[in-house]
Amino acid sequence: MWIHKKRCTAETDGTVMNIQGKGSEGLTVITVEYEVKNQKYQIKESIKLKSTVIRIGFLPIGQRKTPRMPNTFIGGKAVVLYNPQNPQEAYLRDNVGIMNC
């Protein structure tokens, strides 16, 4: 589902319910549950990563990939931005970037 982010002007806290990997080269999908007006919703997104160079002295030997958003563990909190007219239209505020895992 395509999200029109400009319409997502309301904010609420959600809880990470599941993190599912799709193999060593596939995407990792995070599921977050949030509540708006006593109605529960779930959002699924692929986790965006940032890359840090691993070095021995000055020599780069690899990369470390870590999630861009904090609290990427089951039970962790995540900030959800949603459309007040359609709360099912939502995205994770801190899960921004290009690189997926």
Order of alpha helices (4+ residues) and beta strands (2+ residues): beta-beta-beta-beta-beta-beta-beta
